[in-house]
Amino acid sequence: MQIDEPHLALRLAQTPAEIRAAQRLRYSVFVEELGGSGPMVDHDARLEMDRFDPHFDHLILSDHRRAAGDEVVGVYRVMRSDGAARAGQFYSEDEFDLGVLRRSGRTLLELGRSCVHPDYRGGTAMMHLWNGLADYIADHGIEVMFGVASFHGQDPAPLAGPLSLLHHRHLAPEDIRPRARADGAQPMGLIAEDALDRPAAIRAMPALIKAYLRLGGFVGEGAYIDRAFNCVDVCLVMDVARMSATHRAIYQRGGTRD
């Protein structure tokens, strides 16, 4: 879909300064807003970063009406298998066993660190990011996308409804199903399917997870409690071949614009 907003520009970060701008937005969202942390977070410079950043490509959405240094209002980082080889692993592998994906022989893309400035939520910012992601996927012939998505907080009890809904209704097929690593694994089927309040579970689901599900996404087996980032993570997986024709068009060349 064509979006006529000339003040907004989407591109891959090309310079260290542009990557730092992405990390500043991530700090604002993941550290200041959501209470996350990490061994490489720079609180003095207000940068949320980790050792994987040099191996990811960084999609950045900028609003040129904003002050210099504060233009970036949306980010998404993406890593292909060659980046994972340089990093020694995919980011998600600290929490999930991705062996089934690695053995598939298919072209993989890891998604992560998606966030939007509070002033731009509920608008078209996420659509701009999705359009850029669609072009990237088409350019590189991606077949399977995956990445960690989070529920805020570390206590699984308040999340029993949405976690159980994901487990019962959206579990990935065996051939693309990552599994949570034992050191932080949290079973997801906390409520029997026939006892679920499905509308309440959907309301409690983070918007990004709901967006992936609407595009035909699945989740891996088990959640993972990420104490450093103060969240409970699930591993989302999207297989282009399993999407409906409507969903698949989003990820094919020409499918992002009217």
C-alpha positions in Angstrom: 0.0 0.0 0.0 1.3 3.4 -1.0 1.5 5.8 2.0 1.7 9.5 1.1 3.7 10.9 4.0 6.7 12.7 2.5 8.0 13.7 5.9 8.6 10.0 6.7 11.5 8.1 5.2 12.4 4.5 5.6 15.9 3.1 4.8 18.5 0.7 6.0 21.0 2.4 8.4 24.2 3.1 6.5 26.4 4.8 9.1 27.3 4.3 12.8 25.4 7.5 13.6 22.2 6.1 12.1 22.6 2.9 14.1 23.1 4.9 17.3 19.9 6.8 16.5 18.1 3.4 16.3 19.7 2.4 19.6 18.5 5.6 21.3 15.0 4.9 20.3 15.4 1.3 21.6 16.7 2.7 24.9 13.7 5.0 25.2 11.3 2.1 24.6 13.0 -1.0 26.0 14.9 0.4 28.9 13.1 3.6 30.1 9.5 2.5 29.2 9.7 -1.3 29.8 12.4 -1.6 32.4 14.8 -3.7 30.4 18.6 -3.8 30.7 21.6 -5.8 29.4 25.4 -6.0 29.7 26.1 -3.5 26.9 23.3 -1.0 27.6 24.9 2.5 27.9 22.8 4.4 30.4 25.0 7.5 30.1 24.6 7.8 26.3 21.1 6.3 26.5 21.8 3.5 24.0 20.2 0.1 24.1 22.7 -2.2 22.3 24.1 -5.7 22.3 26.9 -7.7 20.7 24.6 -8.7 17.8 24.0 -5.2 16.5 27.0 -5.2 14.1 25.6 -8.4 12.4 22.0 -7.2 11.9 20.7 -4.8 9.2 18.8 -2.0 10.8 15.6 -0.6 9.2 15.0 2.9 10.4 12.0 5.1 9.9 12.7 8.9 10.2 10.5 11.9 10.5 12.5 14.9 9.0 10.3 17.4 10.8 11.9 16.4 14.1 15.0 17.9 15.6 18.4 16.8 14.4 19.5 13.6 16.3 15.9 12.8 17.2 14.5 12.0 13.7 14.3 8.2 14.1 10.7 7.2 15.1 10.7 3.5 14.2 13.2 0.6 14.0 13.4 -3.0 13.1 16.5 -5.1 13.0 16.9 -8.1 10.7 19.6 -10.8 10.4 20.2 -13.4 7.7 22.1 -16.7 8.2 25.4 -15.1 7.0 25.1 -12.5 9.8 24.3 -15.3 12.3 27.4 -17.1 11.1 29.5 -14.0 11.8 27.9 -13.6 15.2 28.3 -17.2 16.1 24.5 -17.7 16.5 21.1 -16.1 16.0 20.1 -13.8 18.8 17.1 -16.0 19.6 19.3 -19.0 20.3 20.1 -17.8 23.8 16.4 -18.6 24.6 15.2 -21.0 22.0 16.5 -24.1 20.3 16.4 -23.3 16.6 17.8 -26.6 15.4 14.7 -27.5 13.4 14.9 -24.2 11.4 18.7 -24.5 10.9 18.3 -28.1 9.6 15.5 -27.1 7.2 17.8 -25.9 4.5 15.5 -22.9 3.9 16.4 -19.2 3.7 16.0 -17.8 7.2 15.6 -14.2 8.5 15.6 -13.3 12.2 13.5 -10.3 13.2 13.9 -8.3 16.3 14.0 -5.0 18.3 10.9 -3.7 16.6 9.6 -0.5 18.3 7.9 2.8 17.5 8.1 6.1 19.2 5.0 6.7 21.5 3.9 9.7 19.4 3.7 7.5 16.3 1.8 4.5 17.7 -1.6 3.8 16.3 -0.7 5.6 13.0 1.1 4.4 9.9 4.6 4.0 11.3 4.3 0.3 11.6 2.9 0.0 8.1 6.0 1.8 6.8 8.2 -0.6 8.7 6.2 -3.6 7.4 6.5 -2.3 3.8 10.3 -2.0 4.2 10.5 -5.5 5.7 8.5 -6.8 2.7 10.9 -5.4 0.2 13.9 -6.8 2.2 12.3 -10.2 2.2 11.7 -10.1 -1.5 15.2 -8.9 -2.2 16.8 -11.8 -0.3 14.3 -14.6 -1.1 13.4 -15.2 2.5 11.3 -18.3 3.1 11.0 -18.4 6.9 11.0 -15.5 9.4 11.3 -15.8 13.1 12.1 -13.8 16.2 11.4 -13.2 19.8 8.3 -11.3 20.8 7.6 -10.2 24.4 5.0 -9.9 27.1 5.9 -7.3 29.7 6.7 -8.6 33.2 8.2 -11.8 34.4 5.2 -13.4 36.2 3.5 -15.9 33.9 0.3 -16.0 36.0 -1.3 -12.8 34.6 -0.3 -14.0 31.1 -2.0 -17.4 31.5 -4.8 -16.6 29.1 -2.8 -15.3 26.1 0.0 -17.8 26.5 -2.5 -20.7 26.6 -4.3 -19.3 23.5 -1.0 -19.2 21.6 -0.3 -22.8 22.7 -3.6 -24.2 21.8 -4.4 -22.3 18.6 -1.2 -21.1 17.1 1.5 -23.7 17.8 3.9 -24.1 14.9 4.0 -27.3 12.9 6.7 -29.7 14.0 9.0 -29.0 11.1 9.4 -25.3 12.0 8.8 -25.4 15.8 11.6 -23.9 18.0 11.6 -24.9 21.6 12.3 -22.8 24.7 15.6 -23.7 26.4 15.3 -25.4 29.7 17.1 -22.7 31.8 14.3 -20.2 31.4 11.5 -22.3 29.9 7.9 -21.6 30.9 5.1 -23.9 29.8 2.4 -22.1 27.8 -0.6 -24.3 28.1 -1.5 -23.0 31.6 -5.3 -23.1 31.0 -7.2 -25.9 29.3 -8.5 -24.9 25.9 -12.1 -25.5 26.8 -11.7 -23.2 29.9 -10.1 -20.3 28.0 -11.8 -16.9 27.9 -10.7 -16.3 24.3 -11.8 -12.7 23.9 -10.0 -11.7 27.1 -6.9 -13.6 26.0 -6.9 -11.8 22.7 -7.3 -8.4 24.4 -4.3 -9.2 26.6 -2.1 -10.1 23.6 0.5 -7.5 22.6 -0.3 -5.7 19.4 2.9 -6.9 17.6 2.1 -10.6 18.4 -1.5 -10.1 17.1 -0.1 -8.6 13.9 2.1 -11.6 13.3 -0.8 -14.0 13.9 -3.0 -12.1 11.5 -0.2 -12.6 8.9 -0.3 -16.4 9.4 2.4 -16.6 12.1 2.9 -19.4 14.6 4.7 -19.7 18.0 7.3 -22.2 19.2 6.9 -24.7 22.0 7.1 -23.0 25.4 7.9 -19.4 26.5 11.1 -18.1 28.0 11.4 -15.8 31.0 13.9 -13.1 30.1 14.8 -11.5 33.5 17.2 -8.9 32.0 14.5 -7.5 29.8 11.7 -7.9 32.4 9.6 -9.9 30.0 8.2 -13.3 29.0 9.2 -14.2 25.4 7.7 -16.4 22.8 9.3 -17.4 19.5 7.2 -16.3 16.5 7.7 -18.1 13.2 6.3 -17.2 9.8 6.6 -19.6 6.9 5.9 -17.8 3.6 4.9 -21.1 1.9 2.1 -21.7 4.5 0.6 -18.2 4.3 -2.6 -17.6 2.4 -2.3 -15.9 -1.0 -3.4 -12.6 0.6 -0.8 -12.9 3.3 2.0 -14.1 1.0 1.5 -11.1 -1.3 2.7 -8.8 1.4 6.2 -10.5 1.2 6.5 -10.6 -2.6 7.9 -8.0 -4.9 5.1 -5.6 -5.8 2.9 -6.7 -2.9 3.7 -3.6 -0.8 2.2 -1.0 -3.0 -1.0 -0.4 -4.9 
